[in-house]
Amino acid sequence: MSIFSPNLAVKSVLELSRERLTELGLDALLLDVDCTLKEYRSEDVLPEVRDWIDELRAAGVGLCLVSNGLGKRIGRLAEKLDLPYIAAACKPLPFGLRSAVRKMDFDRTRTAMVGDQLFADILAAHLAGIFSILVEPISPEQEPWFTRAKRPLERGLAGGRGET
């Protein structure tokens, strides 16, 4: 498997039910924010994503936001969702993911990073030794130019997207 290949690829986080996570041997998720849980320019997640978060939390799944976004903006969303967070995570470097696993006392072998970017989320997961789940980006046309510029190369590499 390439360091850029996710362990699992799904269309949306909504496909990651408690049952599916149990089948995968996972009980904690590190969640990217922009284009994974919400549109890039939105201040909040969609109601169905909020319901998904609430269902996983009620089922005992550990959750933590891990974003390259700045602290104030990510902190406001984390507060709305009542979730812990690591901002300015510097993905693809693994340090933010490792910090989240330690902070939350998650078992690294039972934790997955969920995100929409191969060169940030998936690479960071592999470097941190964490299971990786790639989701299709939500409204990628809203992303900054430097993220949109990487998308064609990511699509080319995503030929081996992992199991679905």
N, C-alpha and C positions, 0 to 999 in steps of 0.2 A: 504494500500500500504506500502511495506517495504521501509525503508530509502535508500535501495540500488536499488530499482526499478525505472527506468526512467518513466517519464510521457509519453514519446514517444520514440520509437525505429525506426530508419531508417537505410538503408544500407549505405548511403552516404549523406554528406551535400548537394549534388546536388539535393536531393529530397525536400529540404526546399525552395521552390519557394516563392515569395512574396504572391501569392494567398494562399498557404498552411499556411503561417505564419498568414495571416489575418484571416483565418478560425479558427486558434488556439488562436486568440486574442493577438498576439505578434507583436511588432514593433521594438524590439531590440534583438541582439544576442551577448552573450559573447562566444568567440570561443577559444577552446583549439587549440593547434598548432600541436604538434607531433602526428602522426598517426590519426589525425582528419582532418587536412587540407593538410598534406604532409607526405611523408615517413620520418621516424625518422632521417635518415642520410642525407636527402636532404637539400639543402640550400634554396630551393624555392618550391612553390606550382605548381601543374600541370596547364597548360593553362586553362583547363575547370573550375578549382577551382578559378583561377584569374577572369575568365569571370563571374562566379557565384557571387563573391564578388562585382564586378563592377555593375552587374545587381541589386543586393540588395541595394547597395549604391545609385544608380540612382533612385530606387523606394522609397527612403527615409527610409530604414531600418537602424537603428543604429547598428554599429558594433564595437567591441573592442576585441582584443586578450587578453586572460587571460591564462597564462602558468606558470607551475612550472619551466620552463627553465630559464637560467640565462639572465640577462639584455642585455648584448652585442649581443648575438645570436638572441634573440627574437626581440631586437630593430632593428637589420639589416633587419629581415624579415618584421617587421611592417613598416619600411621605404619603402621597395620595394612595399608593398601593400598599402601604404599611409593610414595606420590604426593606431589608438591609441592602447596602450598596457599596461598591467600590467604583469611584469615578477616576477619570484620568488614568485608566488602567495601562495605557501604553501597549495595547495589543498590536502586534503579534508577540511582543515580549511576554514571557509566561508569569512575570512577577505579580500582576494584578490577580490572575486566576489563583495562583498559589496563596496569595494573601487572603482571598475570599474563602478558600477551603480552610485555612487555619482559623480565620476569624469566626467562621460558622461551625467549626469543628466537624466538617464533613469528612467522610471517608473518600479519599481521592479515587479509589478504585470503583466507587459506586456513585460517582458524580460525573455529569456531562456539562460541557459548554454548548450552549445553543445560540447560534448566530447566523447572519446572512452573508458574511464575507469570508472567502477562502483565505485571503492574505492577512486577515486580522484574527477573526474568531477561531477558525479551524486550525490555522498554523499555531496560534497561541495554545489551543487545547493540546495539540500533539507535543509541543515543547514542554508543556506542564505535565504531560503524562495522564491526560484526562480524555475520556470518551468525547467525541465530537459529533454534533448534530447540526447539519446545514439546513436552513429554511430558505425558501424563496423570498427575496426582499419585498417588503411592502412599499409600494410607490417609489421605486428607485429613481424616477425622474426628478424627485425633489432633492436628491442628494447633492452635495457639493461636487464641483467638476472633478476634483482629484479622485473621488470615490467612483464616479461614473466612468472615468478614464480607465479604471482597473477592471471594470465589469466584463469587457470582451475577452480579456485574457483569462479571467476566472471561468467564464463559460467554456472556453477551450479546454482548460484543465479539468473542469467538472464532468468530463466525459465519464470518468469513473467516480460517480457521486457517492458511492457507498450503497448499502442495501436500502431499500425503501419499504 
